[in-house]
């Protein structure tokens, strides 16, 4: 899955990753790693240090991080997980 764009959100602890293709037709929210344990993509994204919650809908994933985590390490890790993911 190719990330075509990364957009800021009003929340500095959240970024919107837009991909080419549809990930999910219905909204999926995972407020912590335990909530996402049965979803294969969410599980992989929660393995990234600092990821705190996810919102998945259509062609984007909004990734939220803990306040102490940095986007410099999270952004490339999210892009790699998505690049390796098969829809």
Backbone as XML, in Angstrom:
<?xml version="1.0"?>
<chain id="A" units="angstrom">
  <residue number="1" name="UNK">
    <atom name="N" x="0.855" y="-1.157" z="0.000"/>
    <atom name="CA" x="0.000" y="0.000" z="0.000"/>
    <atom name="C" x="0.911" y="1.232" z="0.000"/>
  </residue>
  <residue number="2" name="UNK">
    <atom name="N" x="0.699" y="2.122" z="-0.939"/>
    <atom name="CA" x="1.553" y="3.298" z="-1.063"/>
    <atom name="C" x="0.931" y="4.473" z="-0.333"/>
  </residue>
  <residue number="3" name="UNK">
    <atom name="N" x="1.731" y="5.127" z="0.511"/>
    <atom name="CA" x="1.293" y="6.347" z="1.185"/>
    <atom name="C" x="1.500" y="7.492" z="0.203"/>
  </residue>
  <residue number="4" name="UNK">
    <atom name="N" x="0.399" y="8.129" z="-0.201"/>
    <atom name="CA" x="0.496" y="9.206" z="-1.170"/>
    <atom name="C" x="0.694" y="10.568" z="-0.514"/>
  </residue>
  <residue number="5" name="UNK">
    <atom name="N" x="0.287" y="10.680" z="0.749"/>
    <atom name="CA" x="0.397" y="11.968" z="1.423"/>
    <atom name="C" x="0.299" y="11.770" z="2.934"/>
  </residue>
  <residue number="6" name="UNK">
    <atom name="N" x="0.999" y="12.626" z="3.672"/>
    <atom name="CA" x="0.873" y="12.670" z="5.127"/>
    <atom name="C" x="0.434" y="14.091" z="5.466"/>
  </residue>
  <residue number="7" name="UNK">
    <atom name="N" x="-0.719" y="14.205" z="6.139"/>
    <atom name="CA" x="-1.276" y="15.516" z="6.448"/>
    <atom name="C" x="-1.311" y="15.748" z="7.952"/>
  </residue>
  <residue number="8" name="UNK">
    <atom name="N" x="-1.045" y="16.988" z="8.355"/>
    <atom name="CA" x="-1.216" y="17.316" z="9.772"/>
    <atom name="C" x="-2.703" y="17.377" z="10.109"/>
  </residue>
  <residue number="9" name="UNK">
    <atom name="N" x="-3.006" y="17.291" z="11.368"/>
    <atom name="CA" x="-4.381" y="17.437" z="11.854"/>
    <atom name="C" x="-4.366" y="18.570" z="12.885"/>
  </residue>
  <residue number="10" name="UNK">
    <atom name="N" x="-5.519" y="19.020" z="13.334"/>
    <atom name="CA" x="-5.521" y="20.052" z="14.383"/>
    <atom name="C" x="-4.822" y="19.593" z="15.664"/>
  </residue>
  <residue number="11" name="UNK">
    <atom name="N" x="-4.742" y="18.289" z="15.861"/>
    <atom name="CA" x="-4.074" y="17.717" z="17.026"/>
    <atom name="C" x="-2.600" y="17.477" z="16.675"/>
  </residue>
  <residue number="12" name="UNK">
    <atom name="N" x="-1.657" y="18.119" z="17.354"/>
    <atom name="CA" x="-0.243" y="17.912" z="17.029"/>
    <atom name="C" x="0.253" y="16.489" z="17.296"/>
  </residue>
  <residue number="13" name="UNK">
    <atom name="N" x="-0.533" y="15.713" z="18.034"/>
    <atom name="CA" x="-0.169" y="14.328" z="18.321"/>
    <atom name="C" x="-0.843" y="13.346" z="17.367"/>
  </residue>
  <residue number="14" name="UNK">
    <atom name="N" x="-1.373" y="13.840" z="16.231"/>
    <atom name="CA" x="-2.020" y="12.969" z="15.248"/>
    <atom name="C" x="-1.641" y="13.392" z="13.837"/>
  </residue>
  <residue number="15" name="UNK">
    <atom name="N" x="-1.381" y="12.414" z="12.984"/>
    <atom name="CA" x="-1.128" y="12.640" z="11.566"/>
    <atom name="C" x="-2.034" y="11.744" z="10.750"/>
  </residue>
  <residue number="16" name="UNK">
    <atom name="N" x="-2.438" y="12.245" z="9.586"/>
    <atom name="CA" x="-3.310" y="11.505" z="8.676"/>
    <atom name="C" x="-2.463" y="10.963" z="7.522"/>
  </residue>
  <residue number="17" name="UNK">
    <atom name="N" x="-2.422" y="9.654" z="7.377"/>
    <atom name="CA" x="-1.678" y="8.988" z="6.318"/>
    <atom name="C" x="-2.673" y="8.568" z="5.236"/>
  </residue>
  <residue number="18" name="UNK">
    <atom name="N" x="-2.574" y="9.192" z="4.068"/>
    <atom name="CA" x="-3.476" y="8.889" z="2.955"/>
    <atom name="C" x="-2.780" y="7.899" z="2.034"/>
  </residue>
  <residue number="19" name="UNK">
    <atom name="N" x="-3.501" y="6.842" z="1.671"/>
    <atom name="CA" x="-2.917" y="5.780" z="0.845"/>
    <atom name="C" x="-3.656" y="5.672" z="-0.487"/>
  </residue>
  <residue number="20" name="UNK">
    <atom name="N" x="-3.016" y="4.996" z="-1.419"/>
    <atom name="CA" x="-3.649" y="4.716" z="-2.702"/>
    <atom name="C" x="-4.449" y="3.430" z="-2.547"/>
  </residue>
  <residue number="21" name="UNK">
    <atom name="N" x="-5.759" y="3.530" z="-2.623"/>
    <atom name="CA" x="-6.617" y="2.369" z="-2.419"/>
    <atom name="C" x="-7.460" y="2.536" z="-1.177"/>
  </residue>
  <residue number="22" name="UNK">
    <atom name="N" x="-8.404" y="1.635" z="-1.005"/>
    <atom name="CA" x="-9.305" y="1.676" z="0.144"/>
    <atom name="C" x="-8.864" y="0.644" z="1.176"/>
  </residue>
  <residue number="23" name="UNK">
    <atom name="N" x="-8.749" y="1.089" z="2.398"/>
    <atom name="CA" x="-8.362" y="0.195" z="3.487"/>
    <atom name="C" x="-9.611" y="-0.429" z="4.109"/>
  </residue>
  <residue number="24" name="UNK">
    <atom name="N" x="-10.609" y="0.416" z="4.389"/>
    <atom name="CA" x="-11.840" y="-0.062" z="5.022"/>
    <atom name="C" x="-13.008" y="0.817" z="4.596"/>
  </residue>
  <residue number="25" name="UNK">
    <atom name="N" x="-14.128" y="0.180" z="4.259"/>
    <atom name="CA" x="-15.330" y="0.918" z="3.877"/>
    <atom name="C" x="-16.083" y="1.468" z="5.078"/>
  </residue>
  <residue number="26" name="UNK">
    <atom name="N" x="-15.812" y="0.908" z="6.244"/>
    <atom name="CA" x="-16.478" y="1.386" z="7.456"/>
    <atom name="C" x="-15.418" y="1.905" z="8.421"/>
  </residue>
  <residue number="27" name="UNK">
    <atom name="N" x="-15.764" y="2.883" z="9.253"/>
    <atom name="CA" x="-14.770" y="3.428" z="10.182"/>
    <atom name="C" x="-14.364" y="2.401" z="11.234"/>
  </residue>
  <residue number="28" name="UNK">
    <atom name="N" x="-13.071" y="2.320" z="11.466"/>
    <atom name="CA" x="-12.521" y="1.450" z="12.505"/>
    <atom name="C" x="-11.717" y="2.326" z="13.457"/>
  </residue>
  <residue number="29" name="UNK">
    <atom name="N" x="-12.051" y="2.286" z="14.725"/>
    <atom name="CA" x="-11.322" y="3.049" z="15.736"/>
    <atom name="C" x="-10.711" y="2.094" z="16.742"/>
  </residue>
  <residue number="30" name="UNK">
    <atom name="N" x="-9.446" y="2.320" z="17.030"/>
    <atom name="CA" x="-8.739" y="1.517" z="18.024"/>
    <atom name="C" x="-8.082" y="2.503" z="18.991"/>
  </residue>
  <residue number="31" name="UNK">
    <atom name="N" x="-8.602" y="2.577" z="20.211"/>
    <atom name="CA" x="-8.132" y="3.559" z="21.165"/>
    <atom name="C" x="-6.908" y="3.114" z="21.957"/>
  </residue>
  <residue number="32" name="UNK">
    <atom name="N" x="-6.506" y="1.849" z="21.752"/>
    <atom name="CA" x="-5.277" y="1.347" z="22.384"/>
    <atom name="C" x="-4.904" y="0.026" z="21.707"/>
  </residue>
  <residue number="33" name="UNK">
    <atom name="N" x="-3.739" y="-0.470" z="22.034"/>
    <atom name="CA" x="-3.244" y="-1.700" z="21.412"/>
    <atom name="C" x="-4.152" y="-2.895" z="21.707"/>
  </residue>
  <residue number="34" name="UNK">
    <atom name="N" x="-4.717" y="-2.952" z="22.903"/>
    <atom name="CA" x="-5.599" y="-4.070" z="23.250"/>
    <atom name="C" x="-6.830" y="-4.087" z="22.341"/>
  </residue>
  <residue number="35" name="UNK">
    <atom name="N" x="-7.354" y="-2.920" z="22.013"/>
    <atom name="CA" x="-8.537" y="-2.839" z="21.149"/>
    <atom name="C" x="-8.215" y="-3.299" z="19.725"/>
  </residue>
  <residue number="36" name="UNK">
    <atom name="N" x="-6.961" y="-3.139" z="19.309"/>
    <atom name="CA" x="-6.582" y="-3.506" z="17.946"/>
    <atom name="C" x="-5.935" y="-4.865" z="17.807"/>
  </residue>
  <residue number="37" name="UNK">
    <atom name="N" x="-5.909" y="-5.644" z="18.878"/>
    <atom name="CA" x="-5.167" y="-6.906" z="18.844"/>
    <atom name="C" x="-5.714" y="-7.919" z="17.840"/>
  </residue>
  <residue number="38" name="UNK">
    <atom name="N" x="-7.019" y="-7.851" z="17.514"/>
    <atom name="CA" x="-7.605" y="-8.809" z="16.575"/>
    <atom name="C" x="-7.627" y="-8.304" z="15.134"/>
  </residue>
  <residue number="39" name="UNK">
    <atom name="N" x="-7.136" y="-7.094" z="14.909"/>
    <atom name="CA" x="-7.049" y="-6.544" z="13.556"/>
    <atom name="C" x="-5.579" y="-6.604" z="13.127"/>
  </residue>
  <residue number="40" name="UNK">
    <atom name="N" x="-5.275" y="-7.342" z="12.060"/>
    <atom name="CA" x="-3.862" y="-7.526" z="11.685"/>
    <atom name="C" x="-3.109" y="-6.226" z="11.397"/>
  </residue>
  <residue number="41" name="UNK">
    <atom name="N" x="-3.742" y="-5.286" z="10.690"/>
    <atom name="CA" x="-3.053" y="-4.030" z="10.379"/>
    <atom name="C" x="-2.872" y="-3.189" z="11.639"/>
  </residue>
  <residue number="42" name="UNK">
    <atom name="N" x="-3.914" y="-3.063" z="12.426"/>
    <atom name="CA" x="-3.815" y="-2.294" z="13.668"/>
    <atom name="C" x="-2.744" y="-2.887" z="14.588"/>
  </residue>
  <residue number="43" name="UNK">
    <atom name="N" x="-2.703" y="-4.203" z="14.681"/>
    <atom name="CA" x="-1.686" y="-4.856" z="15.525"/>
    <atom name="C" x="-0.282" y="-4.475" z="15.097"/>
  </residue>
  <residue number="44" name="UNK">
    <atom name="N" x="-0.044" y="-4.487" z="13.792"/>
    <atom name="CA" x="1.291" y="-4.114" z="13.276"/>
    <atom name="C" x="1.604" y="-2.656" z="13.590"/>
  </residue>
  <residue number="45" name="UNK">
    <atom name="N" x="0.626" y="-1.778" z="13.423"/>
    <atom name="CA" x="0.873" y="-0.357" z="13.690"/>
    <atom name="C" x="1.101" y="-0.096" z="15.170"/>
  </residue>
  <residue number="46" name="UNK">
    <atom name="N" x="0.412" y="-0.816" z="16.042"/>
    <atom name="CA" x="0.615" y="-0.634" z="17.482"/>
    <atom name="C" x="1.967" y="-1.181" z="17.948"/>
  </residue>
  <residue number="47" name="UNK">
    <atom name="N" x="2.640" y="-1.962" z="17.116"/>
    <atom name="CA" x="3.992" y="-2.421" z="17.464"/>
    <atom name="C" x="5.002" y="-1.271" z="17.397"/>
  </residue>
  <residue number="48" name="UNK">
    <atom name="N" x="4.633" y="-0.179" z="16.739"/>
    <atom name="CA" x="5.514" y="0.983" z="16.623"/>
    <atom name="C" x="5.488" y="1.739" z="17.949"/>
  </residue>
  <residue number="49" name="UNK">
    <atom name="N" x="6.656" y="1.943" z="18.512"/>
    <atom name="CA" x="6.759" y="2.650" z="19.797"/>
    <atom name="C" x="6.177" y="4.050" z="19.686"/>
  </residue>
  <residue number="50" name="UNK">
    <atom name="N" x="5.280" y="4.382" z="20.617"/>
    <atom name="CA" x="4.688" y="5.711" z="20.665"/>
    <atom name="C" x="3.310" y="5.814" z="20.054"/>
  </residue>
  <residue number="51" name="UNK">
    <atom name="N" x="2.877" y="4.824" z="19.263"/>
    <atom name="CA" x="1.534" y="4.868" z="18.676"/>
    <atom name="C" x="0.521" y="4.596" z="19.784"/>
  </residue>
  <residue number="52" name="UNK">
    <atom name="N" x="-0.466" y="5.507" z="19.908"/>
    <atom name="CA" x="-1.425" y="5.368" z="21.004"/>
    <atom name="C" x="-2.840" y="5.032" z="20.545"/>
  </residue>
  <residue number="53" name="UNK">
    <atom name="N" x="-3.242" y="5.473" z="19.333"/>
    <atom name="CA" x="-4.572" y="5.136" z="18.819"/>
    <atom name="C" x="-4.594" y="5.264" z="17.303"/>
  </residue>
  <residue number="54" name="UNK">
    <atom name="N" x="-5.626" y="4.656" z="16.696"/>
    <atom name="CA" x="-5.754" y="4.633" z="15.237"/>
    <atom name="C" x="-7.200" y="4.848" z="14.842"/>
  </residue>
  <residue number="55" name="UNK">
    <atom name="N" x="-7.384" y="5.550" z="13.727"/>
    <atom name="CA" x="-8.688" y="5.662" z="13.079"/>
    <atom name="C" x="-8.468" y="5.298" z="11.625"/>
  </residue>
  <residue number="56" name="UNK">
    <atom name="N" x="-9.187" y="4.303" z="11.141"/>
    <atom name="CA" x="-9.031" y="3.819" z="9.769"/>
    <atom name="C" x="-10.361" y="3.996" z="9.050"/>
  </residue>
  <residue number="57" name="UNK">
    <atom name="N" x="-10.326" y="4.644" z="7.878"/>
    <atom name="CA" x="-11.536" y="4.834" z="7.087"/>
    <atom name="C" x="-11.161" y="5.122" z="5.640"/>
  </residue>
  <residue number="58" name="UNK">
    <atom name="N" x="-11.832" y="4.448" z="4.742"/>
    <atom name="CA" x="-11.625" y="4.630" z="3.303"/>
    <atom name="C" x="-10.151" y="4.543" z="2.933"/>
  </residue>
  <residue number="59" name="UNK">
    <atom name="N" x="-9.562" y="5.685" z="2.540"/>
    <atom name="CA" x="-8.178" y="5.687" z="2.048"/>
    <atom name="C" x="-7.202" y="6.340" z="3.019"/>
  </residue>
  <residue number="60" name="UNK">
    <atom name="N" x="-7.541" y="6.383" z="4.303"/>
    <atom name="CA" x="-6.601" y="7.003" z="5.240"/>
    <atom name="C" x="-6.599" y="6.316" z="6.601"/>
  </residue>
  <residue number="61" name="UNK">
    <atom name="N" x="-5.487" y="6.541" z="7.284"/>
    <atom name="CA" x="-5.335" y="6.113" z="8.671"/>
    <atom name="C" x="-4.833" y="7.322" z="9.447"/>
  </residue>
  <residue number="62" name="UNK">
    <atom name="N" x="-5.551" y="7.688" z="10.488"/>
    <atom name="CA" x="-5.062" y="8.727" z="11.383"/>
    <atom name="C" x="-4.369" y="8.016" z="12.537"/>
  </residue>
  <residue number="63" name="UNK">
    <atom name="N" x="-3.097" y="8.324" z="12.685"/>
    <atom name="CA" x="-2.275" y="7.730" z="13.733"/>
    <atom name="C" x="-2.058" y="8.780" z="14.811"/>
  </residue>
  <residue number="64" name="UNK">
    <atom name="N" x="-2.380" y="8.434" z="16.039"/>
    <atom name="CA" x="-2.106" y="9.307" z="17.175"/>
    <atom name="C" x="-0.954" y="8.733" z="17.967"/>
  </residue>
  <residue number="65" name="UNK">
    <atom name="N" x="-0.145" y="9.634" z="18.518"/>
    <atom name="CA" x="1.032" y="9.218" z="19.283"/>
    <atom name="C" x="0.935" y="9.736" z="20.710"/>
  </residue>
  <residue number="66" name="UNK">
    <atom name="N" x="1.739" y="9.169" z="21.569"/>
    <atom name="CA" x="1.834" y="9.677" z="22.929"/>
    <atom name="C" x="2.572" y="11.022" z="22.871"/>
  </residue>
  <residue number="67" name="UNK">
    <atom name="N" x="2.287" y="11.923" z="23.803"/>
    <atom name="CA" x="2.907" y="13.253" z="23.755"/>
    <atom name="C" x="4.442" y="13.246" z="23.780"/>
  </residue>
  <residue number="68" name="UNK">
    <atom name="N" x="5.033" y="12.244" z="24.406"/>
    <atom name="CA" x="6.488" y="12.199" z="24.512"/>
    <atom name="C" x="7.170" y="11.548" z="23.302"/>
  </residue>
  <residue number="69" name="UNK">
    <atom name="N" x="6.408" y="10.926" z="22.418"/>
    <atom name="CA" x="6.984" y="10.269" z="21.235"/>
    <atom name="C" x="7.211" y="11.292" z="20.128"/>
  </residue>
  <residue number="70" name="UNK">
    <atom name="N" x="8.130" y="10.962" z="19.213"/>
    <atom name="CA" x="8.455" y="11.879" z="18.130"/>
    <atom name="C" x="8.021" y="11.353" z="16.769"/>
  </residue>
  <residue number="71" name="UNK">
    <atom name="N" x="7.546" y="12.262" z="15.927"/>
    <atom name="CA" x="7.123" y="11.871" z="14.578"/>
    <atom name="C" x="8.295" y="11.427" z="13.715"/>
  </residue>
  <residue number="72" name="UNK">
    <atom name="N" x="9.521" y="11.871" z="14.049"/>
    <atom name="CA" x="10.685" y="11.495" z="13.230"/>
    <atom name="C" x="10.887" y="9.994" z="13.160"/>
  </residue>
  <residue number="73" name="UNK">
    <atom name="N" x="10.564" y="9.288" z="14.210"/>
    <atom name="CA" x="10.713" y="7.834" z="14.195"/>
    <atom name="C" x="9.401" y="7.139" z="13.823"/>
  </residue>
  <residue number="74" name="UNK">
    <atom name="N" x="8.275" y="7.712" z="14.204"/>
    <atom name="CA" x="6.982" y="7.064" z="13.949"/>
    <atom name="C" x="6.599" y="7.123" z="12.465"/>
  </residue>
  <residue number="75" name="UNK">
    <atom name="N" x="6.761" y="8.284" z="11.827"/>
    <atom name="CA" x="6.314" y="8.448" z="10.429"/>
    <atom name="C" x="6.939" y="7.435" z="9.486"/>
  </residue>
  <residue number="76" name="UNK">
    <atom name="N" x="8.278" y="7.265" z="9.467"/>
    <atom name="CA" x="8.833" y="6.265" z="8.550"/>
    <atom name="C" x="8.422" y="4.833" z="8.902"/>
  </residue>
  <residue number="77" name="UNK">
    <atom name="N" x="8.215" y="4.564" z="10.185"/>
    <atom name="CA" x="7.798" y="3.223" z="10.591"/>
    <atom name="C" x="6.378" y="2.940" z="10.106"/>
  </residue>
  <residue number="78" name="UNK">
    <atom name="N" x="5.482" y="3.918" z="10.205"/>
    <atom name="CA" x="4.110" y="3.745" z="9.715"/>
    <atom name="C" x="4.137" y="3.546" z="8.205"/>
  </residue>
  <residue number="79" name="UNK">
    <atom name="N" x="4.922" y="4.355" z="7.496"/>
    <atom name="CA" x="5.023" y="4.220" z="6.043"/>
    <atom name="C" x="5.524" y="2.831" z="5.652"/>
  </residue>
  <residue number="80" name="UNK">
    <atom name="N" x="6.473" y="2.290" z="6.409"/>
    <atom name="CA" x="7.004" y="0.960" z="6.100"/>
    <atom name="C" x="5.943" y="-0.114" z="6.316"/>
  </residue>
  <residue number="81" name="UNK">
    <atom name="N" x="5.217" y="-0.050" z="7.435"/>
    <atom name="CA" x="4.157" y="-1.024" z="7.691"/>
    <atom name="C" x="3.131" y="-0.972" z="6.558"/>
  </residue>
  <residue number="82" name="UNK">
    <atom name="N" x="2.730" y="0.225" z="6.169"/>
    <atom name="CA" x="1.733" y="0.357" z="5.105"/>
    <atom name="C" x="2.281" y="-0.091" z="3.756"/>
  </residue>
  <residue number="83" name="UNK">
    <atom name="N" x="3.547" y="0.193" z="3.480"/>
    <atom name="CA" x="4.150" y="-0.227" z="2.216"/>
    <atom name="C" x="4.204" y="-1.755" z="2.106"/>
  </residue>
  <residue number="84" name="UNK">
    <atom name="N" x="4.393" y="-2.424" z="3.226"/>
    <atom name="CA" x="4.479" y="-3.882" z="3.240"/>
    <atom name="C" x="3.103" y="-4.553" z="3.302"/>
  </residue>
  <residue number="85" name="UNK">
    <atom name="N" x="2.045" y="-3.773" z="3.560"/>
    <atom name="CA" x="0.711" y="-4.318" z="3.775"/>
    <atom name="C" x="0.012" y="-4.576" z="2.453"/>
  </residue>
  <residue number="86" name="UNK">
    <atom name="N" x="-0.637" y="-5.730" z="2.367"/>
    <atom name="CA" x="-1.436" y="-6.081" z="1.184"/>
    <atom name="C" x="-2.910" y="-5.940" z="1.544"/>
  </residue>
  <residue number="87" name="UNK">
    <atom name="N" x="-3.629" y="-5.163" z="0.775"/>
    <atom name="CA" x="-5.063" y="-4.960" z="1.014"/>
    <atom name="C" x="-5.820" y="-6.234" z="0.645"/>
  </residue>
</chain>
